[in-house]
């Protein structure tokens, strides 16, 4: 598109310079053929002519002005580069409900994602996503979230991500079921909920899309983009979705589309080295499965999920349990939404849960959102959680957020 624009502007510049350059009228003697710049006897007018030098100067001046307006040129080895960003900005007041009573009040930049996709055709690309994160010491760090090659239709209806790629579940839920990542992670990732996995890992993910069925089948190192892979154990992960209303190929928009999806998801890994088990091994078992259902239409959304991780020893036994989540959203007026969510998790009463056996935790989220424009959404919400049995505290949080996408 930029090349076409430049050529069009250059053509206009050439026409403009021809019109603006000083014109000279020439005459020719009919008997001798001599050329004159003034009329006279036996002289006929040949027409108006412009100085080539003046025309060139005019053209270069015009092109210089055009180039300044077009800005800096970006050069690449592919035809198309697509830049985008996502930012979660906010303020949180935490009313601590533990005996420490350590309330806090702070402004936050919770996440900042910068993404580039390099396309060599309309569907195949290389993607890199950087993420800023503040660690426990308060230091700000930039880390690699995604870096993968995507090839479309390597199998019938199936594309593949290869590299540091999406895991099979979380990204799908964030676009179909739980739409408020800026204030809370999904149930299986949130530290005050199930806390079983994260959203990216190094491996391969086969993504299938048909009208009534979609899936993701992945093989990964297993430790995620936070941990270091060890040994030879691989993590096998999946999502199998029945798209009841035929939206499996579609990039759905919650405020515009109707969809009904039922999904099975899970993970199987014998030795995961990210967080230890209760038996003082340097690895743990991650074996969990879940079933999720969501129905959405432009007026409202309702979703729920049940997860069984009772065969896991992950995270010192905190991941050995079962739980569920339900969330909903009501859109009473243009640009306005009211939403809520409830999470519950309980560990098993057995040795695999270690010192966390037969304990539970829960949290409530409720809020209102206003879509300021296509790039900005403002959110106000309350998040109340009780994870004191799992070392995550107990508190009520009052949050204001700006979710920015470009």
C-alpha positions in Angstrom: 0.0 0.0 0.0 2.8 2.4 0.9 4.6 1.8 -2.5 1.4 2.6 -4.4 0.9 5.8 -2.3 4.5 6.9 -3.0 4.1 6.4 -6.7 0.8 8.3 -6.8 2.3 11.2 -4.9 5.3 11.2 -7.2 3.1 11.4 -10.3 1.2 14.3 -8.8 4.6 16.0 -8.0 5.7 15.6 -11.6 2.4 17.2 -12.9 2.6 19.9 -10.4 6.2 20.8 -11.2 5.4 20.9 -14.9 2.5 23.3 -14.3 4.5 25.5 -11.9 7.8 25.8 -13.8 8.2 29.0 -15.9 6.9 28.5 -19.4 8.6 29.8 -22.6 6.7 30.4 -25.8 8.7 29.5 -28.9 8.3 30.6 -32.6 9.7 29.2 -35.8 10.6 31.1 -39.0 8.7 29.5 -41.9 11.4 30.2 -44.4 14.6 29.6 -42.5 13.4 27.3 -39.8 15.1 29.4 -37.1 13.7 29.3 -33.6 12.8 32.5 -31.7 11.4 33.5 -28.3 9.5 36.4 -29.7 6.8 36.7 -32.4 7.6 38.4 -35.8 7.1 38.3 -39.5 6.9 34.8 -41.1 7.1 33.2 -37.6 4.5 30.7 -36.3 4.0 29.8 -32.7 5.2 26.3 -31.8 3.7 26.3 -28.2 4.8 26.7 -24.6 7.9 24.9 -23.3 9.4 24.6 -19.8 13.0 24.5 -18.7 14.1 20.9 -18.0 16.3 22.2 -15.2 13.5 24.2 -13.5 11.2 21.2 -13.9 13.7 18.9 -12.2 14.2 21.4 -9.3 10.5 21.7 -8.8 10.0 17.9 -8.8 12.8 17.3 -6.3 11.4 20.0 -4.0 8.0 18.4 -4.1 9.4 14.9 -3.5 11.4 16.1 -0.5 8.2 17.5 1.0 6.3 14.2 0.4 9.1 12.1 1.9 9.1 14.3 5.1 5.3 13.7 5.5 5.7 9.9 4.9 8.2 9.7 7.8 10.9 7.1 8.4 11.2 4.3 5.9 11.1 0.8 7.4 13.0 -1.8 5.4 12.5 -5.5 5.8 13.3 -8.8 4.0 9.5 -9.6 3.9 6.7 -7.7 2.1 4.7 -6.9 5.3 5.6 -6.1 8.9 2.7 -5.8 11.4 3.3 -4.0 14.7 0.9 -4.1 17.6 0.9 -3.6 21.4 -1.2 -4.4 24.5 -0.9 -2.5 27.8 -2.6 -3.1 31.2 -2.4 0.1 33.2 -4.1 0.6 36.5 -4.4 1.4 40.2 -5.0 -1.1 43.0 -5.9 -0.5 46.7 -5.4 -3.7 48.7 -7.3 -4.1 52.0 -5.3 -6.9 53.7 -7.6 -9.3 55.7 -4.8 -11.3 57.3 -3.4 -10.6 60.8 -0.6 -8.6 59.2 -3.1 -6.0 58.1 -0.6 -4.6 55.6 -2.8 -2.5 53.3 -1.2 -1.1 50.1 -2.1 1.6 47.5 -0.3 1.8 44.2 -0.4 2.7 40.5 0.6 -0.1 38.2 1.7 -1.0 34.7 0.8 -4.6 35.0 1.8 -5.7 31.6 3.2 -4.2 28.4 3.3 -6.4 25.3 5.1 -5.3 22.1 4.6 -7.6 19.1 5.9 -7.8 15.5 4.7 -10.3 12.8 6.8 -10.7 9.7 4.6 -12.0 6.8 6.1 -13.4 3.6 2.6 -14.2 2.3 -1.0 -13.5 3.6 -1.0 -16.4 6.1 2.5 -17.5 7.0 4.6 -15.4 9.4 7.2 -15.2 12.1 6.0 -13.6 15.4 7.9 -12.2 18.3 6.3 -10.8 21.4 8.1 -9.0 24.2 6.7 -8.4 27.7 7.6 -6.1 30.6 7.2 -7.5 34.1 8.0 -6.3 37.6 9.7 -9.0 39.7 9.5 -9.4 43.5 12.4 -7.0 44.1 10.6 -4.2 42.2 13.0 -4.5 39.2 11.4 -4.0 35.8 12.4 -6.7 33.2 11.8 -7.3 29.6 11.3 -11.0 28.7 10.4 -13.0 25.7 6.8 -14.1 25.7 6.4 -15.6 22.2 8.8 -16.3 19.3 7.4 -18.8 16.8 7.0 -19.6 13.2 3.5 -20.1 12.0 2.8 -22.0 8.8 -0.8 -22.3 7.6 -2.4 -25.5 6.2 0.5 -27.8 6.8 -2.3 -30.4 7.2 -5.9 -30.2 6.1 -7.5 -27.3 8.0 -4.5 -27.2 10.3 -1.7 -24.7 10.8 1.3 -25.1 13.1 3.2 -22.9 15.6 6.8 -23.9 16.1 9.1 -22.2 18.7 8.1 -20.4 21.9 4.4 -20.8 21.2 0.9 -20.6 22.7 0.0 -23.4 25.0 -3.3 -25.1 24.0 -5.8 -23.6 26.4 -5.3 -20.1 27.9 -5.2 -17.9 24.8 -8.4 -19.6 23.5 -10.2 -18.9 26.8 -9.0 -15.3 26.9 -10.7 -14.7 23.5 -13.9 -16.7 24.1 -14.7 -17.1 27.8 -12.8 -14.8 30.2 -12.3 -11.5 28.5 -10.7 -9.5 31.3 -7.0 -10.6 31.4 -6.0 -7.1 32.4 -7.4 -7.6 36.0 -7.0 -11.4 36.4 -5.5 -14.4 34.7 -7.7 -17.4 33.7 -8.7 -19.9 36.4 -6.0 -22.5 35.6 -3.3 -19.9 35.6 -4.3 -17.5 38.4 -2.2 -17.9 41.6 -5.3 -17.3 43.8 -7.2 -20.0 41.8 -6.1 -23.3 40.4 -2.6 -22.1 39.5 -1.7 -25.1 37.3 0.1 -23.7 34.2 1.0 -20.6 32.2 0.3 -19.4 28.7 3.5 -20.0 26.7 6.2 -22.7 26.3 8.8 -23.9 23.8 7.4 -26.6 21.6 5.0 -27.2 18.7 1.3 -26.6 18.5 -1.0 -27.9 15.8 -4.1 -25.7 15.4 -7.1 -27.1 13.5 -10.1 -25.0 12.5 -13.3 -26.2 10.9 -16.8 -24.8 11.2 -18.0 -27.2 13.9 -14.8 -28.4 15.4 -11.5 -26.8 16.4 -8.5 -28.1 18.4 -5.0 -27.5 19.5 -2.6 -30.3 20.1 0.8 -29.5 21.5 4.1 -31.0 22.7 6.3 -28.8 24.8 9.2 -28.8 27.2 6.6 -28.4 30.0 8.2 -25.8 32.3 6.8 -22.9 30.4 8.5 -19.6 29.6 9.2 -19.0 33.3 11.2 -22.2 33.9 14.2 -24.2 32.7 13.7 -27.5 30.8 15.5 -30.5 32.2 15.6 -34.2 31.5 13.8 -35.8 28.5 10.2 -35.6 29.7 7.8 -33.8 27.3 4.5 -32.2 28.2 1.5 -33.3 26.1 -1.4 -30.8 26.0 -4.7 -30.4 24.2 -7.9 -28.6 23.5 -10.8 -30.2 21.7 -13.7 -27.9 21.0 -17.2 -28.5 19.6 -18.3 -25.3 18.0 -22.0 -25.9 18.2 -23.1 -22.8 16.1 -20.5 -23.3 13.4 -18.0 -20.6 14.5 -14.9 -22.7 14.6 -13.2 -20.9 11.7 -14.2 -17.5 12.8 -12.4 -14.9 14.8 -15.3 -14.1 17.1 -16.1 -10.8 18.7 -18.2 -11.0 21.9 -20.2 -7.9 21.3 -21.2 -8.9 17.7 -21.3 -12.7 17.4 -23.3 -15.6 18.9 -21.3 -18.7 19.7 -21.8 -21.9 21.8 -18.6 -23.9 22.5 -17.9 -27.0 24.6 -14.2 -27.9 25.2 -12.1 -30.6 26.7 -8.6 -29.5 27.7 -5.7 -30.9 29.7 -2.0 -31.7 30.2 0.0 -34.8 30.8 3.7 -34.8 32.0 5.5 -37.3 34.2 8.4 -35.0 35.2 8.0 -31.3 35.3 10.9 -29.3 36.7 9.3 -25.9 37.2 8.0 -26.5 40.7 8.8 -29.4 43.1 6.5 -32.1 44.5 5.9 -32.8 48.2 8.4 -35.7 48.2 11.5 -33.4 47.9 12.0 -34.4 44.3 13.3 -31.8 42.0 10.3 -32.5 39.7 6.6 -33.0 40.0 3.8 -34.7 38.0 1.4 -32.5 36.1 -1.7 -34.5 35.0 -4.9 -32.6 34.8 -8.0 -32.3 32.6 -10.9 -29.9 32.3 -14.2 -29.3 30.6 -15.4 -25.9 29.7 -18.6 -24.5 28.2 -19.4 -20.9 27.0 -22.4 -19.3 25.4 -22.2 -15.8 24.1 -24.5 -13.4 22.2 -24.2 -9.6 21.9 -26.3 -9.0 25.0 -24.5 -11.4 27.4 -21.9 -14.1 28.0 -21.9 -17.0 30.5 -19.1 -19.6 30.9 -18.0 -22.3 33.3 -15.2 -24.8 33.8 -14.5 -27.8 35.9 -10.9 -29.0 36.4 -9.6 -32.3 37.9 -5.9 -32.3 38.8 -6.1 -35.0 41.5 -3.3 -37.0 39.9 -0.8 -34.2 40.1 1.9 -33.5 42.6 2.7 -30.1 41.1 3.8 -27.1 43.2 4.5 -29.0 46.5 1.1 -30.5 46.3 -0.9 -27.3 45.8 -1.8 -28.5 42.3 -3.2 -31.8 43.6 -6.9 -31.0 43.7 -10.2 -30.2 41.9 -12.0 -27.0 41.3 -14.4 -24.9 39.2 -15.0 -21.4 37.9 -18.1 -19.6 36.6 -18.1 -16.2 35.0 -20.6 -14.0 33.2 -21.0 -10.7 31.5 -24.1 -8.5 30.8 -24.0 -5.7 28.3 -27.0 -3.5 29.1 -26.0 -0.5 26.9 -23.7 0.4 24.1 -20.1 0.2 25.2 -21.0 -0.8 28.8 -20.5 -4.2 30.5 -21.1 -5.6 33.9 -19.2 -8.8 34.7 -18.5 -11.2 37.5 -16.6 -14.4 38.3 -16.3 -17.0 41.1 -13.4 -19.5 41.5 -13.1 -22.4 43.9 -10.2 -24.9 44.4 -9.7 -27.7 46.9 -6.8 -30.1 47.3 -7.1 -33.8 47.7 -7.0 -35.5 51.1 -4.0 -37.6 50.3 -0.2 -37.7 50.5 0.3 -36.2 47.0 -1.0 -32.9 48.3 1.7 -32.8 51.1 1.1 -30.2 53.8 -1.6 -28.7 51.6 -3.9 -31.7 51.8 -7.7 -31.1 52.2 -7.4 -27.3 52.0 -9.4 -24.9 49.9 -9.4 -21.4 48.5 -11.8 -19.2 46.6 -12.2 -15.7 45.1 -14.9 -13.4 43.8 -14.5 -10.8 41.0 -17.1 -8.2 40.1 -16.9 -5.1 38.0 -18.0 -2.7 35.3 -16.3 -1.9 32.0 -16.6 1.0 29.5 -15.3 0.7 25.9 -13.9 4.2 25.3 -13.0 3.5 21.7 -11.7 0.6 19.6 -8.3 0.9 21.3 -9.1 1.7 25.0 -11.3 0.0 27.6 -11.7 1.3 31.2 -12.5 -1.1 34.0 -13.5 -0.8 37.6 -13.7 -3.9 39.8 -13.5 -5.6 43.2 -11.4 -8.7 43.6 -11.9 -10.6 46.9 -9.8 -13.7 47.5 -9.0 -16.1 50.4 -5.8 -18.1 49.6 -4.2 -17.8 53.0 -4.0 -21.6 53.3 -1.7 -21.6 50.2 0.5 -18.7 51.1 -1.2 -16.2 48.9 -3.0 -14.2 51.6 -6.5 -12.9 52.0 -7.6 -9.5 50.8 -10.1 -7.3 49.1 -8.7 -5.4 46.1 -10.3 -2.3 44.6 -9.0 -1.8 41.0 -9.1 0.8 38.3 -7.7 -0.3 34.9 -7.1 1.0 31.4 -6.7 -1.8 28.8 -5.0 -0.4 25.7 -4.6 -2.2 22.4 -3.1 -0.8 19.1 
